[in-house]
Amino acid sequence: MSRFKVGAAVLILTLILKIIVVATRDTVIVYAGIRLFRTISGIVTVLLGAGTLVFLVFLIMVATSYMALQKQTAIEEADSHTGPVLKVKGNLDPVQIKNSLMTESDNWMKAISQINPSEAGEMNVALTSVRETMVQMDDYQLRLKNLLDSNGADALRDTEEILDKVEQHICRNVRKLLNIMTVSSPNTKNDLDVVELTAKNCAEDNNRLLKTTKEFIVAVTEFLNSQGDSGSGINEVEVYKNALTSQIEEGGIYS
């Protein structure tokens, strides 16, 4: 904003000089001659042009900075209104789900270790197994992406969409676990049993889906290794794609 003020001050000053020269035109001509007046008028005109240019340059800089600030503000506001982590409608955010699972797991393990240490071991195994399935899912997605990128296999990009659906299924399983952990208490034996059982079921269903996912990626790899000429290879990819779709439609731990 200081640059804008400097530019405006320069423009106003040169404009005032121009007005003074025009207003005193007759007096200057009478006492100093037409030649001197033209010289003074020319200099002031040049200064006015330079002042206008400086003002426009600073105005553009201020406008650019303002637009950048508005854009950054809009991005920050959008980030601060990402919506509920465990929303019912729409896709779940895997990063938010994973962070929530880590936070809730840590809180539960701290509470159990203080209240009922004997229960901590099995609960830790169950919750850790669920967290590991989300890490494994990330790894499979990255491996498939790298495989397609390195082979230039754009025709098989729909396989990434299948893995996205698998990830959403895993997130929905974890969502159920998080909701149960939210309404349960580590102080109550029955609640501990329910959370532990849900975590085990969640890990079991996730791992079942991950096993098929790995086989699916292997089938895609074998098809690419056959240079895409093998009809049986693409058929095998379709078989595993259908298998994943069927497992997702079964509903996981919600069934």
Buried (B, 14 or more C-beta within 10 A) or exposed (E): EEBBEEBBEBBEEBBEBBEEBEEEBEEBBEEEEEEEBEEBBEEBBEBBEEBBEBBEEBBEEBEEEEEEEEEEEEEEEEEEEEEEBBEEEEEBBBEBBBEBBEEBBEEBBEBBBEBBEEBBEBBBEBBEBBBBBBEBBEEBBEBBBEBBEEBEBEEBEEBEEBBEBBBBBBBBBBBBBBEBBEEBEBEEEEBBEBBBEBBBBBBBBBBBBBEBBBBBBEBBBBBBEEEEEEEEBBEBBEEBBEBBEEBBEEEBBEE
